Amino acid sequence: MHIAPHDNKNVPIVDADDPTVPLNYFNIVKLKAGEAFEYQVPGYETCIVPATGTVDVSVEGVEFKALGNRTADVWDGEPEGVYVPVGAKATIVATRDTETFIAGAKYDKVLDPFDVRVAGIDKVQYGSDDTKTHRKIKHILGQKQNGKVGRLLVSELFTVGQGGWSGFPAHKHDTDNLPHETRHDETYNFRFRPNHGSGVQILQREEGKPGDAYQLMDGSTIMIDKGYHPCAVMPGYEMYYFTILGGLSQRSLVQYFQPTHAYQIETIPGIKDMVAKFK
């Protein structure tokens, strides 16, 4: 499902128990310097990630100062995040004008808050210019945070160069069928550089049958409940997407690659390493 770019006025774009992706939560909070925003999400662990700007974060009295270092856009520096336990009260105070992402996943245990600074980001690069799949992934809550997080995975994905495909070879993760696949709901928020760029999200729910395609604009949100879901950006533009994954029964993601295209796993440099970083 595609949610067109809009001013959400700090109201969740994907709220708790969403009928399409009930395992996910997503909000975008925009604040001027000096403004504050407070939230609690019962039944969901969350992660605060400034897209731009700098914020101070308080989680049930635990302070995390000066989170976020980017100014112009998401390409302008490295991400940082704060993990917020299930149902905890979090307060965000902008020290510079900010647009802040709040990502969440359904979970039933309360853990401890912590921050992820630039040194804690887990980076992986895969694909190639020749295969039009060159990508860089920055895991904010990834493999390095195993044991500290329940079922939430949070990453940022960037195209390398202009134009090409992401999420390819096509894969899905809509069924708990270990060791072959896990059920993980997924939510994306897209950005383009220049910001008048565009892309397309494919969602093919059944092998061998035509699926749906959604035109992506700067600020588009995509919710993925089931099916194979590659996406592409037009030539001449760079694409970014903020990624939220929430598992039904475990945190580690096991992707099932579309049989039609799975042989290309062997031809795309680094794809196996990329898959491992989601576990």
N, C-alpha and C positions, 0 to 999 in steps of 0.2 A: 504494500500500500504506500502511495506517495502522498506526503503532506507538503503542499506548496509553501514557499517562503512567506512568512508573515510576521507581524509584530505580536508575539505571544504575551507581551505585557507581564513577563516573569511568571506566567502560569504554565504548568507542565505541558509540554507538547505530547509526551507519552506518559500518561498518569499511571498510578498503581492499578493493577488488575485490568490493564487495557485488553479489550477483547481479542485483538490481533496478536499482540506480543505480551502476554501477561507476566512473563519473566523479566521484562525490561521496564525501566523508568528513565525519562529524559526531560530535562528542562534547560532552557537558556535564560540566564539572568543578566540583564543589562543595568549597570549602576554608574552614576556619576561619582567622582571622588567625594568621599565623605558619607555616601549613602550606604545603608545596610539592608541585608536581606536575611531572614531567618526561616528555617524549614525543618520539618521532621517527616520521615516517610516510614510509618510502621510497616514491618514485614519486609523491608528492603534495605540492603547495604548500598551506600552510594560513594561516589568519588567526585570531588570538586576539581575542575581543571579550567583555569583561565585560558580562553582563546586569545584574548588580548588584555592588557592592563595588569594591575597588581592588586591583590587583596590580602587582608588579614583574616584568618579563619579561626573560629573558636568552636570546639566540639566538646560539649558538656564540661566547659571550663579548661580544657586543654588547648593551649594557644599554638598556632602556626603562623608566623609572621612573614610578610613579604613574599607571598606565593604568586609566581607568574612574572615573566620578564619580557614578554613580547609587546610590541607597540603597534605597528601598522596592521599586521595580519598574522595568520597562523604560520606563515613562512618566515616570520621575523623572530627567530630564536627557538629554543627548545621548550617542550611542555614541562609542566610540573603539576603535581596533584596532591590532594589530601583524601585519605580514606576515612569515611564516616560510618561507624557501625550501625547495625540494624536499629531503626527507630530513634537514633540519637538526635538531639537538638543541635543543629549547626547554625552558626551565624557567620555571614560573609560581610566584611566591611571593605569597601573599595578605597584604596589609597591613591590609585589612579583610575580614571575612567576605565570600565571593564565590561567585556562580554565574557561570561563565565558559563561553561558547560557543567551540568550536574548529571552524571550517569549513575544508573542503579540496576541492581538485580535482586530478585526475590531470594530471601534466605531466612533461616529460622534460628540462628545463633548469634549472640552478641560477642564481637571480638574487640580489639583495642584500636583506637585511631592511630594513624601514623601519616607522615608526609613522604612524598617521593620527589626528590629534587633532581636537578639535571644529571647528576652523577649516577642516579638510580634508574634512569631510563634504559631500557633494553632495546637495542637497535638491530635490525636485520635488513638486508637488501637482497633482492632477488630479481630474476628476469633479465632481459637484455633488450637493447635497442633493436636488434635484428628480429626478435619475436614480438616486438611491440608490447612487452609486458614488464618493462623496467620500473620497479617500485621500491620505495623505502618505507619501512614500518618502524614506528616508535611506540614500544609497549610501555604504558604508564603503570598499569596493573597487569603484569605479565608473569613470566616464569620466575623472575627474581622475587616475586611477592608470594610464592606458594607457601602455604601454612599460615599466612597473615590475613588472607582474604577467604571469604566463603565460596561464592560461585561467580563473582564478577570479574570480567576481563575488559580492560579499557585500553584502546590503542588509537594512534593516529597514522593514517596511510597517506603517502604522497606519491604522485607520479614523478618519475625522473625523466626530465625532458618534457616535450609537449606532444600530446596525443597518445593513444594507445589504450590497452585493456588492463583491467584489474579484476581480481577474483577469478583468475583463469589459470589452469583448466577449471571449468565450471564444477561446483561442488554444492552439496547441501548438508544440513545438520538438523533435521527435523524429526528424527526418530531415535529413541534410546534402543540401540541394538549393538551393544558392546560385543566384541572389540572393534566392530566395523564402523560405528557411527554413534554420536550422542545427540540428544535434543538440546539445542541452544537457540533461543530467540535472539534476533540481532536487529539493532537499530543503527542507522547511519545518519550523519548530518554532513552535507557536502559544501565545499567552497571551491571557487575557481580563481585563477590568476591569469590574465585580468578577470575582474569579477563579472564581466558580461559574457564569460565563457559558458559552455553548456556541455552536457553529457547525456548518457542514456543508461538506465538500469533495466536489465532483463530479469524477468522472473518466470522461469519455466518449471511448472509444477509436476509435469509428467514427461518422462523420456519419450521422445519421438512425436510429441504433440506440441503445437505452437503455444507459446506462453504470452505474457504481457510485457510491454516496454513502456517505461516512464521517462519523459524528458526531465533531466536534472538541471536546476538553476542554482545560482549562488544562494545557499540557505535552505535548499531542499532537504527534507527528512524522509527516509525510507524505512519502513518496518517490514522485516522479513520473518514470516512465520514458517514457511515451508517452500521447498523447491530449490532449483539451481539458480544462482544469482550473480553472474558476472556483470561488470559495468565497464563503460568506456567513456573517454573524453575526446572531444573534437580536436583535430590537428590545430596547433597554434596556441593551445591552452594547457595550463597545469591544473591538476585536480587534487583535492585533499578531501578525505572524509574521516570524521570522528566516529569511532566504532565502539559500540556497546554490545557485549555478549553476556547472556545469563543462562546458565545451565539448569536443567530440570533436576538432575540427580548427582552431578559432579561438576567441578570447575573445569577440568581438562576438556578441551574441545577435540573431538574426533570427526574429521570431515570425510564425507563419502563423495568421491570424485565421480562425475558423470561418466558412465562407461564409454559413451561415444568419444569422449575427448581425453580419457585418463592416460592414454599412452603418451600424451605430451608432457606429463610430469617428468619424463626422462629427458626431454629436449629443452626445458626451461631452466636456466642456471639458478641454483639456490632454492628451488621451490620446496624441496624436502626439508631444508633447514627452516624455511619460513613456517611450514606446517608444525614443526616441532616447537617453535616459539609460542604457539598458542596453547601449549599444554602446561 
